[in-house]
Amino acid sequence: MTSDHGVEHGHGAHGPVGHEDPDHVHDAMSLDPSGHVPARARLAAGHTHGPLALEVNNLWAGYPGEPPAIEEVSFVVPEGEMVGLVGPNGAGKSTLFKSILGVMKPLIGEVLIFGRPVGETRRDVAYTPQAEEVDWDFPVSVMDVVLMGRWNGTRPFRRWSRQDRELANEALERVQLSEFTKRQVGELSGGQRRRVLIARSIARGARLLLLDEPFAGLDAAVEHDLLAILDELTHEGCSILIATHDLSCVASACDEACCLNRRVQGYGAPSEVLTEDVLSRTFDRHLIAVGEGGAVFGETRLEATRHDDTGLHGTT
């Protein structure tokens, strides 16, 4: 069956997620140019999708008194898959995230999370902000930050339960930070800070993760480790939408790519979407080519266009 987005929906032989389905064979672009196996090998182009974690249907959104920041935006995030969202500064990525989180009400269109309206699924979604949007000097421990994922918004001064602490400890163990529970979060390295934020999302029990520039400023080894964690989560059925400027990561590690510049310029398998034509439209005529293994060729000057699309802060 085909949706309004032109995406085929269905179930694999081993269930809805399909990572172990025989049709889900990783293609040649999963290997980087040196032949090394990456932390996460994306699903092959043309794979069968399972149920949808996120549906964005004809979404128009923006700020009062201003032209819409995004228009006619439609795409999906299937369960158990990782989708890369790319576009220049000002393209509408933050507006899109705000709409998915329910912070901004759509002007037109709808957002469905696991088939339900945003207001009914807040516990199923977790947001990881850009690192520079977090006050790392605030005097809280690593454990304190992860426990924030357990807050449900109803009792601001409630005590953390035993279950809350157990889930937070399990999340820290998943991201290999168990030994840092009492450490002031600002004392951690950049990669460790990103893992703390992901642990917060894991502790929340969210099934859909929204990650805003999780790889910015990280070296290749740290990015590799972070992708390995995300790969484990997708294999467990978690769905991930990543906003990033790292085209090589989207090409090599994401199952689908969504190119956004106020409107969706292209959506689908990275090998079919990250073309010169689509990327030139996305980045306003700046020619970019993405080759085998995610190698990026050409000039990638990114500039702010049309709208100031900043201001999304670190809330879940």
NUFI-595867 format. One record per residue (C-alpha): residue number from 1; x, y, z. Coordinates in Angstrom, 3 decimals, always signed. Each point is the difference from the previous one (the first is absolute). Last residue first. Example, Ala and Ser with C-alpha at 12.3 -4.5 7.8 and 13.67 -1.06 7.14 Angstrom:
! NUFI-595867
SITE seq        u        v        w
SITE   2  +13.670   -1.060   +7.140
SITE   1   -1.370   -3.440   +0.660
***
This chain:
! NUFI-595867
SITE seq        u        v        w
SITE 316  +11.241  +17.296  +26.407
SITE 315   +1.516   +3.397   +0.447
SITE 314   +3.349   +1.274   -1.148
SITE 313   -0.742   +3.234   -1.771
SITE 312   -1.170   +0.822   -3.506
SITE 311   +0.922   +3.614   -0.743
SITE 310   +1.159   +0.042   -3.592
SITE 309   -1.764   +0.165   -3.362
SITE 308   +0.902   +3.504   -1.163
SITE 307   -1.824   +0.001   -3.315
SITE 306   +0.724   +0.526   -3.703
SITE 305   +3.450   -1.512   -0.267
SITE 304   +2.926   -0.530   +2.347
SITE 303   +3.056   -1.201   -1.889
SITE 302   +1.717   -3.326   -0.501
SITE 301   +3.055   -0.118   -2.257
SITE 300   +0.366   -3.642   -1.006
SITE 299   +2.383   +0.107   -2.978
SITE 298   +0.620   -3.220   -1.863
SITE 297   +0.358   -3.652   +0.957
SITE 296   -1.449   -1.901   +2.955
SITE 295   +1.004   -3.608   +0.676
SITE 294   -3.025   -1.904   +1.323
SITE 293   +1.291   -3.477   -0.731
SITE 292   -0.370   +0.527   -3.743
SITE 291   -0.449   +3.596   -1.020
SITE 290   -1.942   +3.007   +1.245
SITE 289   +0.087   +2.963   -2.356
SITE 288   -0.533   +3.626   +0.953
SITE 287   -0.605   +3.035   -2.189
SITE 286   -1.180   +3.085   +1.856
SITE 285   -3.187   +1.003   -1.820
SITE 284   -2.042   +0.846   +3.064
SITE 283   +1.029   -2.750   +2.420
SITE 282   -3.065   -2.170   -0.471
SITE 281   -0.340   +0.670   -3.716
SITE 280   +3.676   -0.857   -0.569
SITE 279   -0.409   -3.014   +2.255
SITE 278   -2.886   -1.361   -2.048
SITE 277   +1.722   +0.459   -3.369
SITE 276   +3.452   -1.128   +1.101
SITE 275   -1.426   -3.163   +1.520
SITE 274   -0.502   -0.910   +3.630
SITE 273   -3.506   -1.372   -0.598
SITE 272   +0.472   -3.316   -1.815
SITE 271   +3.044   -1.319   +1.876
SITE 270   -1.450   +1.451   +3.200
SITE 269   -3.182   -2.095   -0.385
SITE 268   -3.059   +2.218   +0.079
SITE 267   -1.022   +3.628   +0.309
SITE 266   +0.813   +3.001   -2.196
SITE 265   -0.464   +3.768   -0.076
SITE 264   -2.373   +0.000   +2.952
SITE 263   -1.148   +3.594   +0.336
SITE 262   +1.477   +2.834   +2.065
SITE 261   +3.387   -1.347   -1.108
SITE 260   -0.073   -3.613   +1.085
SITE 259   +1.770   -3.109   -1.287
SITE 258   -1.313   -3.177   +1.641
SITE 257   +2.286   -3.032   -0.096
SITE 256   -0.959   -3.589   +0.783
SITE 255   +1.812   -2.961   +1.567
SITE 254   +2.714   +2.214   +1.460
SITE 253   +3.594   -1.223   +0.448
SITE 252   +2.024   +0.536   -3.193
SITE 251   -1.710   +2.862   -1.815
SITE 250   -1.292   +1.692   +3.157
SITE 249   +3.465   -0.156   +1.575
SITE 248   +1.629   +1.389   -3.155
SITE 247   -2.517   +2.836   -0.060
SITE 246   +0.961   +1.215   +3.456
SITE 245   -2.110   +3.163   +0.270
SITE 244   -2.316   -1.789   +2.410
SITE 243   -3.572   -0.317   +1.212
SITE 242   -0.436   -3.610   +1.102
SITE 241   -3.374   -1.755   +0.179
SITE 240   +0.175   -3.310   +1.883
SITE 239   -2.368   -2.933   +0.459
SITE 238   +0.511   -2.567   +2.773
SITE 237   -0.798   -3.587   -0.932
SITE 236   +2.743   -1.812   +1.910
SITE 235   +2.170   -0.040   -3.121
SITE 234   -0.487   +3.760   -0.154
SITE 233   +1.378   +0.377   +3.534
SITE 232   +3.065   -2.127   -0.694
SITE 231   +0.780   +2.115   -3.072
SITE 230   -0.320   +3.174   +2.054
SITE 229   +2.663   -1.287   +2.391
SITE 228   +2.309   -0.926   -2.893
SITE 227   -0.592   +3.444   -1.499
SITE 226   +1.312   +1.594   +3.187
SITE 225   +3.138   -2.129   -0.065
SITE 224   +0.690   +0.917   -3.642
SITE 223   -0.568   +3.695   +0.749
SITE 222   +2.603   -0.250   +2.760
SITE 221   +2.510   -1.595   -2.384
SITE 220   -0.675   +2.511   -2.795
SITE 219   +0.486   +3.087   +2.152
SITE 218   -2.953   +1.828   +1.477
SITE 217   -0.731   +3.685   -0.584
SITE 216   -3.553   -0.550   -1.180
SITE 215   -0.971   -3.684   +0.176
SITE 214   -3.316   +0.304   +1.875
SITE 213   -1.261   +2.846   -2.243
SITE 212   -3.575   -0.065   +1.356
SITE 211   -1.137   -3.507   +0.943
SITE 210   -3.716   -0.831   +0.074
SITE 209   -0.550   -3.443   +1.526
SITE 208   -3.193   -2.033   -0.439
SITE 207   -0.670   -2.968   +2.298
SITE 206   +0.530   +1.954   +3.217
SITE 205   +0.593   -1.903   +3.223
SITE 204   +1.056   +3.178   +1.784
SITE 203   +3.145   -1.762   +1.161
SITE 202   +1.017   -0.433   -3.657
SITE 201   -0.501   +3.711   -0.677
SITE 200   +2.121   +0.949   +3.014
SITE 199   +2.628   -2.519   -1.121
SITE 198   +0.098   +1.833   -3.352
SITE 197   +0.716   +3.241   +1.832
SITE 196   +2.737   -1.669   +2.047
SITE 195   +1.486   -1.456   -3.199
SITE 194   +0.244   +3.465   -1.529
SITE 193   +1.821   +1.225   +3.122
SITE 192   +2.419   -2.912   -0.248
SITE 191   +0.866   +0.967   -3.572
SITE 190   +0.702   +3.588   +0.965
SITE 189   +2.127   -0.975   +2.987
SITE 188   -1.421   -0.025   +3.501
SITE 187   +0.650   +2.576   +2.713
SITE 186   -3.200   +1.877   -0.815
SITE 185   -2.078   -2.961   +1.179
SITE 184   +1.294   +0.220   +3.553
SITE 183   +1.079   -3.591   +0.745
SITE 182   -2.181   -2.067   +2.313
SITE 181   -1.169   -2.503   -2.637
SITE 180   +3.366   -0.110   -1.801
SITE 179   +0.891   -3.685   +0.459
SITE 178   -3.225   -1.114   -1.678
SITE 177   +0.829   +1.897   -3.184
SITE 176   +0.047   -2.835   -2.526
SITE 175   -2.993   +1.190   -2.073
SITE 174   -2.111   -3.038   +0.945
SITE 173   +1.318   +0.147   +3.583
SITE 172   -1.248   +3.550   +0.282
SITE 171   -3.439   -1.121   -1.173
SITE 170   -0.076   -2.869   +2.502
SITE 169   +0.911   +2.402   +2.797
SITE 168   -2.785   +2.370   -1.045
SITE 167   -2.486   -2.880   -0.139
SITE 166   +0.980   -1.139   +3.487
SITE 165   -0.204   +3.546   +1.309
SITE 164   -3.504   +0.539   -1.348
SITE 163   -1.090   -3.447   +1.265
SITE 162   +1.187   +0.877   +3.497
SITE 161   -2.112   +3.123   -0.163
SITE 160   +1.237   +3.531   -0.541
SITE 159   -1.576   +2.455   +2.397
SITE 158   -2.696   +2.314   -1.325
SITE 157   +0.650   +3.705   -0.270
SITE 156   -1.346   +0.756   -3.483
SITE 155   -2.958   -2.412   +0.186
SITE 154   -1.861   -0.252   -3.328
SITE 153   +2.715   +0.526   -2.610
SITE 152   +0.910   -3.663   -0.371
SITE 151   +3.557   +0.225   +1.292
SITE 150   +1.880   -3.226   -0.728
SITE 149   +2.303   +1.608   -2.574
SITE 148   +1.145   +2.398   +2.702
SITE 147   +1.512   -3.058   +1.674
SITE 146   +2.720   +0.003   -2.672
SITE 145   +0.995   +3.560   +0.853
SITE 144   +0.096   -0.669   +3.749
SITE 143   +2.097   -3.142   -0.527
SITE 142   +2.632   +1.991   -1.897
SITE 141   +0.124   +2.443   +2.857
SITE 140   -1.475   +3.476   +0.115
SITE 139   +1.628   +3.349   +0.684
SITE 138   -0.847   +1.902   -3.216
SITE 137   +3.273   +0.568   -1.837
SITE 136   -1.115   -2.157   -2.962
SITE 135   -2.758   +2.454   -0.862
SITE 134   -1.424   -1.841   -3.018
SITE 133   -0.752   +1.702   -3.330
SITE 132   +3.605   -0.455   -1.162
SITE 131   -0.402   -3.782   +0.103
SITE 130   -2.891   +0.013   -2.459
SITE 129   -3.117   -1.370   +1.606
SITE 128   -1.018   -3.637   +0.556
SITE 127   -3.774   -0.409   -0.190
SITE 126   -2.002   -2.953   +1.290
SITE 125   -3.321   -1.320   -1.281
SITE 124   -2.220   -2.840   +1.258
SITE 123   -0.886   +1.789   +3.228
SITE 122   -1.572   +2.846   -1.990
SITE 121   -2.323   -2.320   -1.916
SITE 120   -3.555   +1.294   +0.446
SITE 119   +0.740   +3.664   -0.720
SITE 118   +1.869   -0.894   -3.175
SITE 117   -3.033   -1.571   -1.654
SITE 116   -0.004   -3.806   -0.420
SITE 115   +1.200   -2.407   -2.681
SITE 114   +3.282   -0.860   +1.688
SITE 113   +0.674   +3.727   +0.077
SITE 112   -2.201   +1.979   -2.365
SITE 111   +0.749   +3.558   -1.137
SITE 110   -2.655   +1.937   -1.846
SITE 109   -0.661   +2.512   -2.737
SITE 108   -0.501   +3.752   +0.010
SITE 107   +1.123   +2.753   +2.367
SITE 106   +1.615   -2.618   +2.217
SITE 105   +0.161   +0.677   +3.752
SITE 104   +3.516   +0.532   +1.340
SITE 103   +1.286   -1.679   +3.176
SITE 102   -1.785   -3.229   -0.969
SITE 101   +3.270   -1.946   -0.201
SITE 100   -0.465   -0.706   -3.713
SITE  99   -0.806   +3.661   -0.638
SITE  98   +3.067   +1.155   +1.927
SITE  97   +2.150   -2.428   -1.981
SITE  96   -1.331   +1.389   -3.296
SITE  95   +0.621   +3.574   +1.105
SITE  94   +3.543   -1.021   +0.936
SITE  93   +0.576   -1.540   -3.439
SITE  92   -1.517   +2.944   -1.876
SITE  91   +2.640   +0.717   -2.648
SITE  90   +1.501   +2.880   +1.981
SITE  89   +3.430   -1.605   +0.169
SITE  88   +0.381   -2.261   -3.018
SITE  87   -1.670   -3.403   -0.366
SITE  86   +0.256   -3.595   +1.137
SITE  85   -2.313   -2.352   +1.888
SITE  84   +1.443   -3.515   +0.313
SITE  83   -2.465   -2.800   +0.694
SITE  82   +0.843   -2.954   +2.252
SITE  81   -2.284   -3.019   -0.080
SITE  80   -1.608   -2.267   +2.596
SITE  79   -3.508   +1.255   -0.645
SITE  78   -0.373   +1.937   -3.235
SITE  77   +0.705   +3.764   -0.021
SITE  76   -2.283   +1.725   -2.484
SITE  75   -0.060   +3.002   -2.332
SITE  74   -2.237   +2.936   -0.927
SITE  73   +0.815   +3.715   +0.227
SITE  72   -2.397   +2.189   -2.002
SITE  71   +1.563   +3.205   +1.345
SITE  70   +2.600   +0.828   +2.632
SITE  69   +0.935   +3.361   +1.554
SITE  68   -3.478   +1.345   -0.758
SITE  67   -0.006   +3.762   -0.657
SITE  66   +0.114   +2.087   +3.180
SITE  65   -2.684   +1.566   +2.223
SITE  64   -0.122   -2.973   +2.339
SITE  63   +2.943   -2.413   -0.428
SITE  62   +0.100   -2.926   -2.354
SITE  61   -1.566   -3.267   -1.081
SITE  60   -1.432   -1.681   -3.115
SITE  59   -0.096   -3.804   +0.085
SITE  58   -1.445   -1.963   -2.928
SITE  57   +0.131   -3.258   +2.022
SITE  56   +2.837   -0.827   +2.377
SITE  55   -0.233   -3.621   +1.083
SITE  54   +2.231   -1.363   +2.750
SITE  53   +0.435   -3.497   +1.449
SITE  52   -1.407   -1.654   -3.108
SITE  51   -0.659   -3.718   -0.275
SITE  50   +2.609   -2.063   -1.874
SITE  49   +1.810   +1.070   -3.139
SITE  48   +1.186   -2.342   -2.730
SITE  47   +3.505   +0.616   -1.319
SITE  46   +0.369   +1.809   -3.328
SITE  45   +3.481   +1.347   +0.720
SITE  44   +1.890   -2.278   +2.368
SITE  43   -0.095   +0.649   +3.731
SITE  42   +2.772   +2.071   +1.510
SITE  41   +3.181   -1.456   +1.409
SITE  40   +0.708   +1.477   +3.425
SITE  39   +3.374   +0.184   +1.695
SITE  38   +1.669   -0.130   -3.407
SITE  37   +1.765   -3.041   -1.530
SITE  36   +3.331   +1.143   -1.392
SITE  35   +0.544   -0.154   -3.775
SITE  34   +2.071   +3.197   -0.106
SITE  33   -2.712   +1.852   -1.938
SITE  32   -2.634   -0.848   +2.653
SITE  31   -2.090   -3.130   -0.410
SITE  30   -3.761   +0.378   +0.339
SITE  29   -0.083   +1.356   -3.552
SITE  28   +0.107   -3.585   -1.253
SITE  27   -3.466   -0.826   +1.279
SITE  26   -1.183   -1.416   +3.290
SITE  25   -2.526   -2.798   -0.455
SITE  24   -3.438   +0.518   +1.510
SITE  23   -1.961   -2.263   -2.337
SITE  22   +1.021   -3.033   +2.063
SITE  21   -1.726   +1.616   +3.024
SITE  20   +2.318   +0.539   +2.940
SITE  19   -0.459   +3.762   +0.173
SITE  18   -3.725   -0.449   -0.727
SITE  17   -1.664   +2.196   +2.560
SITE  16   -3.500   -1.381   -0.545
SITE  15   +0.641   -3.691   +0.498
SITE  14   +2.356   -2.744   -1.178
SITE  13   -1.339   -0.536   -3.502
SITE  12   -0.089   +3.708   -0.630
SITE  11   -3.095   +2.092   +0.392
SITE  10   -1.287   +2.593   -2.424
SITE   9   -0.005   +3.606   -1.057
SITE   8   +1.257   +1.376   -3.296
SITE   7   +0.829   +3.678   +0.149
SITE   6   -1.518   +2.322   -2.603
SITE   5   -0.805   +2.557   +2.669
SITE   4   -3.743   -0.552   -0.407
SITE   3   +0.665   -3.574   +1.061
SITE   2   +0.644   -3.040   -2.222
SITE   1   -1.250   -3.511   +0.787
***
